[in-house]
Amino acid sequence: TEFKVSGNCEMCKDRIETAAKSVAGVASAEWSTETKMLQVKFDDSKSSPDAIQKAIAAVGHDTEKYKAPDDVYKALPECCLYRK
């Protein structure tokens, strides 16, 4: 599946992909700094797009359905702050 995730740089890419891969059943996660789209391959008997998006929001990155908590977002490195 594929969905939009907010972020800016290679540090964001690493954080987003690590968070997605931390969800049970996720086989691969690839985020593009250009398109801001995350492509995820996962076992839908073990996980869901919702669970993956919640895990990504929890580490500071807004997704199509979930907004990162403000305190977590504000703790990101300055180059990773994407909200204007």
MIPA-262830 format. One record per residue: residue number from 1; x, y, z of N, C-alpha, C in turn; residue in one letter. Coordinates in nm, 4 decimals. Example, Ala and Ser with C-alpha at 12.3 -4.5 7.8 and 13.67 -1.06 7.14 Angstrom:
2
num / neast / nnorth / nup / caeast / canorth / caup / ceast / cnorth / cup / residu
1 / 1.3190 / -0.5690 / 0.7800 / 1.2300 / -0.4500 / 0.7800 / 1.3200 / -0.3300 / 0.7800 / A $
2 / 1.2850 / -0.2250 / 0.7080 / 1.3670 / -0.1060 / 0.7140 / 1.2900 / 0.0030 / 0.7870 / S $
//
This chain:
84
num / neast / nnorth / nup / caeast / canorth / caup / ceast / cnorth / cup / residu
1 / 0.0849 / -0.1181 / 0.0000 / 0.0000 / 0.0000 / 0.0000 / 0.0885 / 0.1231 / 0.0000 / T $
2 / 0.0287 / 0.2377 / -0.0272 / 0.1049 / 0.3613 / -0.0385 / 0.0233 / 0.4740 / 0.0239 / E $
3 / 0.0914 / 0.5597 / 0.0994 / 0.0246 / 0.6781 / 0.1532 / 0.1254 / 0.7888 / 0.1784 / F $
4 / 0.0731 / 0.9104 / 0.1909 / 0.1565 / 1.0293 / 0.2082 / 0.2002 / 1.0416 / 0.3545 / K $
5 / 0.3295 / 1.0760 / 0.3725 / 0.3845 / 1.0999 / 0.5059 / 0.4672 / 1.2284 / 0.4981 / V $
6 / 0.4433 / 1.3218 / 0.5893 / 0.5173 / 1.4480 / 0.5894 / 0.6574 / 1.4290 / 0.6451 / S $
7 / 0.7534 / 1.4967 / 0.5810 / 0.8931 / 1.4921 / 0.6230 / 0.9761 / 1.5689 / 0.5221 / G $
8 / 1.1072 / 1.5824 / 0.5508 / 1.1932 / 1.6627 / 0.4640 / 1.3178 / 1.5938 / 0.4115 / N $
9 / 1.3901 / 1.5257 / 0.4989 / 1.5286 / 1.4897 / 0.4681 / 1.5581 / 1.3409 / 0.4876 / C $
10 / 1.6847 / 1.3059 / 0.4761 / 1.7273 / 1.1675 / 0.4935 / 1.7042 / 1.1190 / 0.6373 / E $
11 / 1.7175 / 1.2094 / 0.7350 / 1.6889 / 1.1690 / 0.8743 / 1.5411 / 1.1346 / 0.8892 / M $
12 / 1.4551 / 1.2113 / 0.8240 / 1.3118 / 1.1821 / 0.8253 / 1.2873 / 1.0458 / 0.7615 / C $
13 / 1.3510 / 1.0233 / 0.6470 / 1.3352 / 0.8977 / 0.5734 / 1.3696 / 0.7799 / 0.6638 / K $
14 / 1.4812 / 0.7887 / 0.7330 / 1.5250 / 0.6816 / 0.8220 / 1.4241 / 0.6594 / 0.9353 / D $
15 / 1.3771 / 0.7693 / 0.9960 / 1.2826 / 0.7617 / 1.1082 / 1.1486 / 0.7026 / 1.0639 / R $
16 / 1.0984 / 0.7476 / 0.9486 / 0.9696 / 0.7006 / 0.8957 / 0.9769 / 0.5516 / 0.8616 / I $
17 / 1.0821 / 0.5129 / 0.7899 / 1.0958 / 0.3726 / 0.7491 / 1.1156 / 0.2814 / 0.8699 / E $
18 / 1.1948 / 0.3265 / 0.9683 / 1.2170 / 0.2476 / 1.0899 / 1.0866 / 0.2286 / 1.1666 / T $
19 / 1.0074 / 0.3358 / 1.1776 / 0.8791 / 0.3269 / 1.2486 / 0.7851 / 0.2300 / 1.1769 / A $
20 / 0.7791 / 0.2394 / 1.0446 / 0.6913 / 0.1498 / 0.9679 / 0.7347 / 0.0046 / 0.9853 / A $
21 / 0.8657 / -0.0196 / 0.9782 / 0.9178 / -0.1562 / 0.9884 / 0.9047 / -0.2129 / 1.1299 / K $
22 / 0.8833 / -0.1264 / 1.2287 / 0.8680 / -0.1728 / 1.3671 / 0.7318 / -0.2378 / 1.3909 / S $
23 / 0.6383 / -0.2171 / 1.2980 / 0.5035 / -0.2733 / 1.3099 / 0.5072 / -0.4199 / 1.2648 / V $
24 / 0.4488 / -0.5063 / 1.3458 / 0.4456 / -0.6499 / 1.3139 / 0.3833 / -0.6736 / 1.1776 / A $
25 / 0.4463 / -0.7577 / 1.0980 / 0.3920 / -0.7930 / 0.9679 / 0.4419 / -0.7082 / 0.8526 / G $
26 / 0.5149 / -0.5985 / 0.8821 / 0.5668 / -0.5131 / 0.7747 / 0.6940 / -0.5766 / 0.7178 / V $
27 / 0.6915 / -0.6019 / 0.5872 / 0.8056 / -0.6649 / 0.5201 / 0.9042 / -0.5609 / 0.4680 / A $
28 / 0.8519 / -0.4491 / 0.4174 / 0.9396 / -0.3435 / 0.3657 / 0.8677 / -0.2095 / 0.3701 / S $
29 / 0.9492 / -0.1025 / 0.3776 / 0.8965 / 0.0343 / 0.3782 / 0.9978 / 0.1232 / 0.3063 / A $
30 / 0.9497 / 0.2003 / 0.2112 / 1.0370 / 0.2884 / 0.1333 / 0.9680 / 0.4235 / 0.1188 / E $
31 / 1.0299 / 0.5303 / 0.1782 / 0.9731 / 0.6652 / 0.1726 / 1.0558 / 0.7505 / 0.0781 / W $
32 / 0.9889 / 0.8270 / -0.0050 / 1.0565 / 0.9153 / -0.1008 / 1.0590 / 1.0586 / -0.0488 / S $
33 / 1.1805 / 1.1167 / -0.0408 / 1.1928 / 1.2570 / 0.0024 / 1.1318 / 1.3510 / -0.1012 / T $
34 / 1.1219 / 1.3073 / -0.2269 / 1.0654 / 1.3927 / -0.3317 / 0.9134 / 1.3911 / -0.3341 / E $
35 / 0.8546 / 1.2704 / -0.3358 / 0.7089 / 1.2605 / -0.3483 / 0.6371 / 1.2601 / -0.2137 / T $
36 / 0.7133 / 1.2360 / -0.1053 / 0.6578 / 1.2241 / 0.0314 / 0.5644 / 1.1038 / 0.0436 / K $
37 / 0.5772 / 1.0074 / -0.0462 / 0.4931 / 0.8877 / -0.0430 / 0.5718 / 0.7713 / 0.0174 / M $
38 / 0.5042 / 0.6963 / 0.1019 / 0.5624 / 0.5774 / 0.1636 / 0.4992 / 0.4549 / 0.0997 / L $
39 / 0.5824 / 0.3682 / 0.0461 / 0.5346 / 0.2408 / -0.0080 / 0.5656 / 0.1340 / 0.0961 / Q $
40 / 0.4629 / 0.0599 / 0.1363 / 0.4781 / -0.0411 / 0.2405 / 0.4248 / -0.1746 / 0.1907 / V $
41 / 0.5034 / -0.2793 / 0.2141 / 0.4564 / -0.4158 / 0.1886 / 0.4386 / -0.4797 / 0.3254 / K $
42 / 0.3193 / -0.5350 / 0.3511 / 0.2923 / -0.5940 / 0.4818 / 0.1932 / -0.7086 / 0.4712 / F $
43 / 0.1930 / -0.7906 / 0.5741 / 0.1015 / -0.9048 / 0.5841 / -0.0261 / -0.8529 / 0.6496 / D $
44 / -0.1358 / -0.8451 / 0.5733 / -0.2579 / -0.7859 / 0.6287 / -0.3288 / -0.8737 / 0.7315 / D $
45 / -0.2760 / -0.9925 / 0.7565 / -0.3318 / -1.0721 / 0.8666 / -0.2642 / -1.0330 / 0.9988 / S $
46 / -0.1522 / -0.9580 / 0.9893 / -0.0779 / -0.9177 / 1.1085 / -0.0819 / -0.7678 / 1.1347 / K $
47 / -0.1146 / -0.6890 / 1.0334 / -0.1123 / -0.5438 / 1.0487 / -0.2139 / -0.4777 / 0.9567 / S $
48 / -0.2154 / -0.3444 / 0.9597 / -0.3077 / -0.2676 / 0.8759 / -0.2442 / -0.1325 / 0.8436 / S $
49 / -0.2915 / -0.0664 / 0.7375 / -0.2411 / 0.0684 / 0.7088 / -0.2592 / 0.1634 / 0.8287 / P $
50 / -0.3694 / 0.1476 / 0.9022 / -0.3934 / 0.2310 / 1.0206 / -0.2840 / 0.2121 / 1.1253 / D $
51 / -0.2503 / 0.0881 / 1.1555 / -0.1476 / 0.0600 / 1.2562 / -0.0132 / 0.1177 / 1.2135 / A $
52 / 0.0173 / 0.1087 / 1.0857 / 0.1443 / 0.1612 / 1.0339 / 0.1451 / 0.3140 / 1.0429 / I $
53 / 0.0351 / 0.3777 / 1.0038 / 0.0286 / 0.5240 / 1.0102 / 0.0345 / 0.5739 / 1.1544 / Q $
54 / -0.0269 / 0.5023 / 1.2476 / -0.0204 / 0.5415 / 1.3895 / 0.1226 / 0.5341 / 1.4406 / K $
55 / 0.1969 / 0.4303 / 1.4019 / 0.3362 / 0.4146 / 1.4457 / 0.4230 / 0.5287 / 1.3920 / A $
56 / 0.3972 / 0.5697 / 1.2682 / 0.4741 / 0.6793 / 1.2073 / 0.4398 / 0.8122 / 1.2750 / I $
57 / 0.3119 / 0.8366 / 1.3008 / 0.2712 / 0.9600 / 1.3694 / 0.3331 / 0.9660 / 1.5093 / A $
58 / 0.3460 / 0.8520 / 1.5741 / 0.4009 / 0.8471 / 1.7108 / 0.5473 / 0.8917 / 1.7173 / A $
59 / 0.6203 / 0.8824 / 1.6046 / 0.7604 / 0.9266 / 1.6041 / 0.7774 / 1.0670 / 1.5469 / V $
60 / 0.6646 / 1.1366 / 1.5177 / 0.6725 / 1.2771 / 1.4808 / 0.6363 / 1.3144 / 1.3387 / G $
61 / 0.5828 / 1.2208 / 1.2604 / 0.5514 / 1.2511 / 1.1206 / 0.4029 / 1.2355 / 1.0916 / H $
62 / 0.3412 / 1.3437 / 1.0406 / 0.2000 / 1.3399 / 1.0043 / 0.1795 / 1.2470 / 0.8845 / D $
63 / 0.0668 / 1.1733 / 0.8880 / 0.0295 / 1.0891 / 0.7744 / -0.1049 / 1.1391 / 0.7233 / T $
64 / -0.1590 / 1.0708 / 0.6233 / -0.2888 / 1.1118 / 0.5687 / -0.3986 / 1.1072 / 0.6743 / E $
65 / -0.3899 / 1.0133 / 0.7694 / -0.4970 / 0.9953 / 0.8674 / -0.4633 / 1.0399 / 1.0089 / K $
66 / -0.3345 / 1.0451 / 1.0424 / -0.2960 / 1.0742 / 1.1805 / -0.1943 / 1.1868 / 1.1882 / Y $
67 / -0.2154 / 1.2749 / 1.2883 / -0.1250 / 1.3873 / 1.3100 / -0.0325 / 1.3516 / 1.4262 / K $
68 / 0.0952 / 1.3807 / 1.4087 / 0.1926 / 1.3552 / 1.5151 / 0.1613 / 1.4438 / 1.6357 / A $
69 / 0.1809 / 1.3924 / 1.7592 / 0.1626 / 1.4769 / 1.8778 / 0.2580 / 1.5964 / 1.8700 / P $
70 / 0.2104 / 1.7153 / 1.9081 / 0.2915 / 1.8372 / 1.8977 / 0.4240 / 1.8267 / 1.9727 / D $
71 / 0.4235 / 1.7674 / 2.0925 / 0.5475 / 1.7596 / 2.1703 / 0.6514 / 1.6712 / 2.1018 / D $
72 / 0.6062 / 1.5640 / 2.0381 / 0.6974 / 1.4743 / 1.9661 / 0.7504 / 1.5453 / 1.8416 / V $
73 / 0.6604 / 1.6117 / 1.7685 / 0.7003 / 1.6855 / 1.6484 / 0.8037 / 1.7926 / 1.6823 / Y $
74 / 0.7780 / 1.8702 / 1.7878 / 0.8674 / 1.9814 / 1.8243 / 1.0048 / 1.9334 / 1.8703 / K $
75 / 1.0150 / 1.8064 / 1.9105 / 1.1428 / 1.7501 / 1.9551 / 1.2284 / 1.6983 / 1.8382 / A $
76 / 1.1744 / 1.7004 / 1.7159 / 1.2513 / 1.6559 / 1.5997 / 1.3653 / 1.7538 / 1.5723 / L $
77 / 1.4733 / 1.7086 / 1.5072 / 1.5793 / 1.8025 / 1.4672 / 1.5208 / 1.9130 / 1.3781 / P $
78 / 1.5807 / 2.0297 / 1.3808 / 1.5270 / 2.1453 / 1.3079 / 1.5054 / 2.1188 / 1.1590 / E $
79 / 1.5977 / 2.0451 / 1.0955 / 1.5846 / 2.0181 / 0.9520 / 1.4653 / 1.9276 / 0.9209 / C $
80 / 1.4114 / 1.8613 / 1.0224 / 1.2991 / 1.7688 / 1.0023 / 1.1626 / 1.8345 / 1.0241 / C $
81 / 1.1618 / 1.9609 / 1.0679 / 1.0351 / 2.0279 / 1.0968 / 0.9710 / 2.0730 / 0.9651 / L $
82 / 0.8600 / 2.0069 / 0.9315 / 0.7947 / 2.0284 / 0.8014 / 0.6705 / 2.1137 / 0.8097 / Y $
83 / 0.6153 / 2.1362 / 0.9279 / 0.4948 / 2.2181 / 0.9402 / 0.5359 / 2.3646 / 0.9287 / R $
84 / 0.4649 / 2.4389 / 0.8449 / 0.4984 / 2.5810 / 0.8252 / 0.4014 / 2.6705 / 0.8992 / K $
//
